[in-house]
C-alpha cells in the first residue's frame, strides 16, 4: 500500500479574508483550548482503517495553525506519532501567516523587535518538534491589494517572515500568490513574481483568483465596490507566470504549483495520485486509497461537541463505484503536468483511455490543450489554463 498522509485542520484565523470560503473562524483562546483536546481525542480513538498505511507526510492546515502554541502543536504531533507509524524523514508542514508565530494575536507587543524575537523562538520550537516545511499565504506583495483581501500583514512582513524562517533552519519553504485580483494589472503581477523569485523559495503555489459565492469579495464585486476580475488579463498572467518561473528553473509539476527540483509537495501530491490520506479536525476529508471517502462536521464548535460526547464527527461517507473511481483518477491525474500513465490506467480499470475518449482527445489535442507523450496523456501549458474544459470532456 502507498504511504499515507495525515491532514490536521486548525480552523482559526487572525482575520477573515474577503475571498475565503474555508471552514475557519476568528481566533479565540478559549475556542482553541477546547478544540485542540477534541482533535487529540479524535486521533486517539480513530479506527476508520483497520491497518492504516505508514505515514510519511503530516500537514497542519487551516486556518492558521501557527496561532496555536508550541505546547498545543506538540500535543497533536505526539498523538499522531503514537497512533500511526511515522516514517523517518517524514515531511511535516505547518501553514503560517506572514507576521504571525510565537504569540497569540491579543498578546502581540507594540515593539516590533519583541515580536520578531518571539517569532524566532516559535520557529525554532517548530524545528525542535520535527517540523521541516513551512507554507505561508503571501498572496501578494502589494500593500493595497493585501488590504483589499482583508489580510493582516504587509509586503515587508512576507520578506521578514521568510528570512526569519531561513535563519531558524527551514530549508523547505513554500508560499502562495494570487493572480487576477480585482484591479490588479499585468505589471503588478510581474512585480509579485519578481519579488518571489528574489526570495527563491523551494515551492510556489500560484492561483488564479476564484470568487466564491457568499464571500465578502463576491458581494463587493456584485455591488460594484470592486471591479470584476478580467479573464483575459488573468490568462496573460498565467502565461507570464509559466515563462518567468520555468525560466528561473522551477518545475511546473501541477496546474497551480511550481517547485525547485526535488521540492514538490509530498503531501499535496497524495491528493492527485490517489494515495491514502487521513484527515482530522472539523471539515477534514479522508480517503482510504481505494474506494472509501469520508468527511467531518464542518463547524468547529459542533465538531468539538461531538467528540466530547464520544460521538463520531463524520457526517458524510462515500463509496466510489467503478465509474466514480475512473472519473476521479482522470480529474486528479490530469492536474499533474506529467499527466496520466496510460498503461497504469489500463491495468487499474481494464480500459484504454485513448480508445475510450478518442474523439474528445482528438478534439482537445487539435485545440492544443492535451498531448500524448511517451505513454502519458498530459496537459499542455494552454491546457493547464483551460483545464476545466479538459476535465469536462474526459469526466
Secondary structure, 3 states (H helix, E strand, C coil): CCCEEEEEEECEECCCCCCCCCCCEECCHHHHHHHHHHHHHHHHCCCCCCCCCCEEEEEEEECCHHHCCHHHHHHHHHHHHHHCCEEEEEEEEEEECCCCCCCCHHHCCCCHHHHHHHHHHHHHHHHHCCCCEEEEEEECCCHHHHHHHCCCCCHHHHHHHHHHHHHCCCCCEEEEEEECCCCCCHHHHHHHHHHHHHHCCCEEEEEECCCCCCCHHHHHHHHCCCCCCCHHHHHHHHHHHHHHHHHCCCEEEECCEEECCCCCCHHHHHHHHCCCEEEECCCCEEECCCCEEEEECCCHHHHHHHHHCCCCCEEEEEECCHHHHHHHHHHHHCCECCCEEHHHHHHHHCCCHHHHCHHHHHHHHHCCCEEEECCEEEECHHHHHCHHHHHHHHC
